[in-house]
Amino acid sequence: MKYLFTFAIFLTLFARGQDVFPSNTYVRTCLSEIECSSINSSSYIFYDEVKSKFYIKIDFNRLKTGVDSIDFWLEDLSGTNFYFKAPMFKDQLPSLSSYNRKTINLIGQAFLNNVWRPLTIDVTFFRAENDLISNNTNSNEYDAYKVNFNFSISPKDFNIHKKPQRLTNTIFIGVGGGHVNLLQGGMEGLLGEAYSHE
């Protein structure tokens, strides 16, 4: 019983150390001249101090509402994740001593539907409100940052346009007040092929 109790405490501490917070994400496109959009906590933003890399993961399944007549445009993106990775050094981040905002031009690679493409995203970093930081019991310095960014991708660049719905128009993706998660040991699997791809 003593060992079971100790193991339970270990699992609780491990789980707390592995908290991953999603970010609110807006996705919009047009299909057959119908404007289609969705907003949900479907993206995850990571910073890897060891590799000096910035990552974005978007889970398109989390954008679904559960209503087929609304979700039809997401069918070609079902079961897929979008990944972005780019080098970024820690000293590029704005100082936390004030409420500075800093936009960093991240030149990296995007992955979707088993296709890699170059992509550049301007990411604006700013300081989070103090009460937002204090609510996290496992806070680290990256919890003090929030990020805003938006970008567009073409379905043709990732061979999405060949799928049944024929999604061909530009897909706009925006994140406001995104949470930066520190990538810790054991989280690498959350980034799939994007973590190991060079």
ZAVEX-967241 format. One line per field, with one value per residue: residue in one letter; x, z, y negated of N, C-alpha, C in turn. Coordinates in steps of 0.2 Angstrom, whole numbers, plus 2048, in hexadecimal, padded with zeros to 3 digits. Example, Ala and Ser with C-alpha at 12.3 -4.5 7.8 and 13.67 -1.06 7.14 Angstrom:
<fibas>
type [A  S]
n.c1 [842  840]
n.c3 [827  823]
n.c2 [81C  80B]
ca.c1 [83E  844]
ca.c3 [827  824]
ca.c2 [816  805]
c.c1 [842  840]
c.c3 [827  827]
c.c2 [810  800]
</fibas>
This chain:
<fibas>
type [M  K  Y  L  F  T  F  A  I  F  L  T  L  F  A  R  G  Q  D  V  F  P  S  N  T  Y  V  R  T  C  L  S  E  I  E  C  S  S  I  N  S  S  S  Y  I  F  Y  D  E  V  K  S  K  F  Y  I  K  I  D  F  N  R  L  K  T  G  V  D  S  I  D  F  W  L  E  D  L  S  G  T  N  F  Y  F  K  A  P  M  F  K  D  Q  L  P  S  L  S  S  Y  N  R  K  T  I  N  L  I  G  Q  A  F  L  N  N  V  W  R  P  L  T  I  D  V  T  F  F  R  A  E  N  D  L  I  S  N  N  T  N  S  N  E  Y  D  A  Y  K  V  N  F  N  F  S  I  S  P  K  D  F  N  I  H  K  K  P  Q  R  L  T  N  T  I  F  I  G  V  G  G  G  H  V  N  L  L  Q  G  G  M  E  G  L  L  G  E  A  Y  S  H  E]
n.c1 [804  80A  813  80B  804  80F  813  807  808  814  80F  806  80D  815  80C  808  813  813  80A  801  7FC  7EF  7EC  7E1  7DA  7D6  7CF  7CD  7C5  7C0  7B3  7AD  7A7  7A2  7A4  7AE  7B2  7BA  7BC  7C6  7CF  7DB  7E8  7FA  808  819  829  839  846  852  855  853  847  838  827  817  808  7F9  7EA  7DF  7D3  7CE  7C8  7BB  7A9  7A0  795  790  78B  791  79F  7A3  7AD  7B9  7BC  7C6  7D1  7D0  7D7  7E4  7F2  7F9  80A  816  827  835  845  849  851  853  857  851  844  839  83D  838  836  82F  81F  822  820  824  828  82C  834  831  839  836  830  822  816  80A  7FE  808  812  81F  822  82A  827  824  820  81A  81C  815  81B  816  814  80B  7FC  7FF  7F6  7F2  7FE  800  7F6  7FB  801  80D  816  822  82F  82A  81C  819  818  80E  807  804  7FF  7FD  7FA  7F9  7F5  7F7  7EC  7F0  7FD  800  7FA  7EC  7E2  7DF  7D7  7C6  7BD  7C2  7CA  7CF  7D2  7DB  7E0  7DE  7E6  7E6  7EC  7E9  7EF  7F6  7FD  80D  815  822  82C  82E  838  831  826  829  822  816  818  81A  820  826  82F  83A  83E  849]
n.c3 [800  804  7FA  7EF  7F2  7F1  7E4  7DE  7E2  7DB  7CE  7CE  7D0  7C4  7BA  7BC  7B9  7AC  7A6  798  78F  785  777  772  762  752  742  731  721  710  708  6FA  6F7  704  713  71F  730  740  752  760  76E  767  764  768  76F  770  778  776  780  77F  772  76C  765  75E  75F  757  759  751  753  749  74B  757  754  750  752  754  74D  73E  732  734  736  72A  721  728  726  71D  724  72F  73B  73A  73E  73F  73E  743  743  749  74A  759  764  776  77A  772  776  77D  78B  79B  7A5  7A2  79A  78C  77B  76E  75E  755  747  741  738  731  730  72A  72D  726  722  71F  718  716  717  714  71F  725  734  73D  74D  75C  76B  77C  78D  798  7A3  7B4  7BD  7B5  7B4  7C1  7C4  7C0  7C6  7C3  7BE  7B2  7AA  79D  79E  7A1  795  787  777  767  756  745  735  724  71B  70C  706  6FA  6FB  704  6FF  703  6FB  6F3  6FA  6FE  701  6FA  6FE  6FB  6FC  704  715  723  733  744  753  763  772  776  77F  784  785  78F  788  78E  794  78E  788  77B  771  76F  765  75A  74A  747  752  750  743  738]
n.c2 [806  7FA  7F8  7F7  7EB  7E2  7E3  7DE  7D0  7CD  7CE  7C4  7B8  7BA  7B8  7AB  7A4  7A6  79F  798  78B  786  77A  76D  76E  768  76D  76B  76C  76E  778  77D  770  76E  766  76D  771  773  773  777  77F  784  785  787  780  781  77E  783  784  78B  78F  782  77E  77A  77F  783  78B  790  797  79D  7A5  7A0  795  798  798  7A1  7A2  7A7  7A0  794  797  79C  797  799  7A6  7AB  7A8  7B0  7BA  7B5  7AC  79C  796  78B  785  77C  775  76C  761  760  753  74B  748  73C  730  734  72A  720  71A  71E  721  72C  730  73E  745  754  760  76E  77F  787  795  7A0  7AC  7B5  7AE  7A3  791  781  774  764  75B  74D  74A  743  73F  73C  736  740  73D  73A  741  74C  753  757  760  76C  77A  781  778  770  767  765  765  758  752  74D  751  74A  74E  750  759  75F  76D  777  783  78B  78B  795  7A0  7A2  79E  7A8  7B1  7B8  7AC  7A2  797  788  77A  76D  770  768  765  760  75B  755  74E  759  767  76B  77A  782  78D  79C  7AB  7BA  7B4  7B4  7BD  7B7  7AE  7B6  7BA  7AE  7AB  7B2  7B0  7A8]
ca.c1 [800  80E  816  805  803  815  812  802  80B  818  80B  802  813  818  807  808  819  812  804  801  7F6  7ED  7EB  7DB  7DC  7D1  7D1  7C8  7C6  7B9  7B2  7A7  7A5  79F  7A9  7AE  7B6  7B9  7C1  7C6  7D5  7DD  7EF  7FE  80E  81E  830  83E  84D  858  856  852  842  831  823  810  804  7F2  7E6  7D9  7CD  7CB  7C4  7B5  7A4  79C  78F  792  78A  796  7A6  7A5  7B3  7BF  7BD  7CC  7D6  7CF  7DD  7EA  7F5  7FE  80F  81B  82D  83A  84A  848  855  850  858  84D  83E  839  83E  832  837  829  81A  825  81E  829  826  832  833  834  83A  836  82D  81B  815  803  7FD  80F  815  823  823  82D  822  826  81B  81C  819  816  81B  815  813  804  7FA  801  7F1  7F2  804  800  7F2  7FE  806  814  818  829  82F  826  815  819  817  808  809  7FF  801  7F8  7FD  7F5  7F8  7F3  7EB  7F3  804  800  7F6  7E6  7DD  7DD  7D2  7BF  7B9  7C5  7CB  7D5  7D3  7E0  7DE  7E1  7E6  7E8  7EC  7E9  7F0  7F8  801  813  817  829  82D  832  839  82B  821  82B  81D  811  81A  81B  826  829  834  841  840  84E]
ca.c3 [800  804  7F3  7EA  7F4  7EF  7DD  7DC  7E3  7D5  7C8  7CE  7CE  7BD  7B6  7BD  7B6  7A5  7A3  792  78F  77E  775  76E  75B  74D  73C  72C  71A  70C  704  6F5  6F9  70A  718  725  736  747  757  765  771  763  762  76D  76E  774  777  778  781  77D  76A  76A  760  760  75B  757  757  750  753  746  74E  75D  752  74E  756  754  748  737  72E  736  736  724  71E  72B  725  719  729  734  73D  738  742  73C  742  741  747  747  74F  75D  76A  77C  77B  76D  779  780  792  79F  7AA  7A0  795  785  776  769  758  752  740  741  732  733  72B  72B  72B  726  71D  71D  713  719  713  717  721  72A  738  742  754  760  772  781  793  79B  7A9  7BA  7C0  7B1  7B6  7C8  7C4  7BE  7CC  7C1  7B9  7B0  7A7  797  7A0  7A1  78E  783  770  761  750  73F  72F  720  717  706  706  6F5  6FD  708  6FC  706  6F6  6F0  6FE  6FC  701  6F5  702  6F6  6FE  709  71C  728  73A  748  75B  767  779  776  784  782  78A  78F  786  793  793  78E  784  773  76D  76D  75F  754  745  748  757  74E  73C  737]
ca.c2 [800  7F4  7F7  7F4  7E4  7DE  7E3  7D9  7CA  7CC  7CD  7BD  7B3  7BA  7B6  7A4  7A2  7A7  79B  795  786  784  773  76C  76E  766  76F  768  76D  76E  77E  77C  769  76D  765  772  76F  776  770  77B  77F  78A  785  788  77D  783  77C  788  781  78F  78E  77B  77F  778  784  782  791  78F  79E  79B  7A8  79D  790  79A  796  7A7  7A1  7A9  79A  78E  799  79F  794  79C  7AD  7AC  7A7  7B4  7BE  7B2  7A7  797  794  786  785  777  773  766  761  75D  74C  747  746  735  730  734  725  71B  71D  71E  725  72D  735  742  748  75B  763  775  784  78A  79C  7A1  7B1  7B9  7AA  79D  78B  77C  76F  75E  758  748  74C  73E  741  737  739  741  739  73E  746  752  757  75A  766  773  77D  783  772  76F  760  764  763  751  74F  74F  74F  749  74F  753  75B  762  773  779  78B  78E  78C  79B  7A5  7A2  79D  7AF  7B5  7B7  7A6  79E  791  785  773  76B  771  763  767  75B  75D  74F  74F  760  769  76E  77F  784  794  7A0  7B2  7BE  7B1  7B4  7C0  7B2  7AB  7BB  7BA  7A7  7AA  7B5  7AE  7A3]
c.c1 [804  811  811  804  809  815  80D  804  810  814  808  808  815  812  807  80E  818  80C  805  7FB  7F5  7EC  7E4  7DD  7D6  7D4  7CB  7CA  7C0  7B9  7AC  7A3  7A2  7A5  7A9  7B3  7B5  7BE  7C0  7CE  7D9  7E5  7F3  805  813  825  834  845  853  85A  855  84D  83B  82C  81B  80D  7FD  7EF  7E0  7D2  7CA  7C7  7BC  7AF  7A0  796  792  791  78E  79D  7A8  7AB  7B9  7C0  7C3  7D2  7D5  7D5  7E3  7EC  7FA  803  813  821  832  83F  848  84D  852  851  855  846  83F  83B  838  831  831  824  81C  821  823  827  82C  830  836  833  83B  833  826  81A  80D  802  803  813  819  823  826  827  825  820  81E  818  81A  816  81A  814  80C  803  7FD  7FD  7F1  7F8  803  7FB  7F5  803  80C  817  820  829  82B  81F  814  818  810  80A  803  802  7FC  7FC  7F8  7F9  7F4  7F2  7EF  7FB  805  7FC  7EF  7E0  7DB  7D8  7CB  7BC  7BC  7C6  7D1  7D6  7D8  7DC  7E2  7E0  7E9  7E7  7ED  7EA  7F2  7FD  807  815  81E  829  831  833  832  825  823  826  817  812  81B  821  82A  82F  83B  843  844  84D]
c.c3 [800  7FD  7EE  7EC  7F1  7E7  7DA  7DD  7DD  7CF  7C8  7CD  7C7  7B9  7B6  7B9  7AE  7A2  79D  790  787  77D  771  766  756  746  737  725  717  708  700  6F6  6FF  70F  71E  72A  73C  74C  75D  768  76D  761  769  76B  773  773  77A  779  77F  776  768  764  763  75C  75C  755  756  74F  750  748  754  75B  750  754  758  750  741  732  72F  735  72F  721  722  72A  721  71E  72F  735  73B  73D  73E  741  73F  746  744  74C  753  763  770  77C  776  771  77D  788  796  7A5  7A8  79C  78E  781  771  764  755  74C  741  73A  733  72D  72E  729  72C  721  71A  718  717  714  717  719  726  72D  73D  748  759  767  777  787  795  7A1  7AF  7BD  7BC  7B3  7BC  7C9  7C2  7C3  7CA  7BC  7B8  7AC  7A1  798  7A0  79A  78B  77C  76C  75B  74B  739  72B  71C  711  706  700  6F7  701  706  6FF  701  6F2  6F4  6FC  6FC  6FD  6F8  6FE  6F8  704  710  720  72F  73E  74F  75E  76F  77A  77C  782  788  789  78D  78B  791  793  78A  77C  76F  76B  767  759  750  745  74C  754  747  73C  731]
c.c2 [7FA  7F3  7F4  7ED  7DF  7DE  7DE  7D2  7C8  7CA  7C6  7B8  7B4  7B7  7AE  7A1  7A2  7A4  798  791  785  77C  773  76B  76D  769  76D  76A  76D  775  77D  775  769  76C  76A  770  773  773  775  77C  785  78A  785  785  77F  77F  781  785  785  78E  787  77B  77D  77C  782  789  78F  796  79C  79F  7A4  797  792  799  79C  7A7  7A2  7A3  794  790  79C  79D  796  7A3  7AF  7AB  7AB  7B9  7BC  7AD  7A2  796  78F  786  780  776  76C  766  75D  756  748  744  73F  736  730  72F  71F  71E  71D  723  726  732  738  745  74F  75E  76A  77A  786  791  79D  7A7  7B4  7B5  7A4  797  786  777  76A  75C  753  749  746  740  73B  73A  73A  73D  73D  743  74C  756  75B  75F  76C  775  77F  77E  773  769  75F  763  75C  74E  751  74D  74E  74B  751  754  75E  768  774  781  78E  78F  793  7A1  7A7  7A2  7A3  7B3  7B3  7B0  7A1  797  78D  77D  772  76D  76C  765  761  75D  756  751  756  761  76D  773  781  78B  798  7A7  7B6  7BB  7B2  7B8  7BC  7AF  7AF  7BA  7B3  7A7  7AD  7B3  7A8  79F]
</fibas>
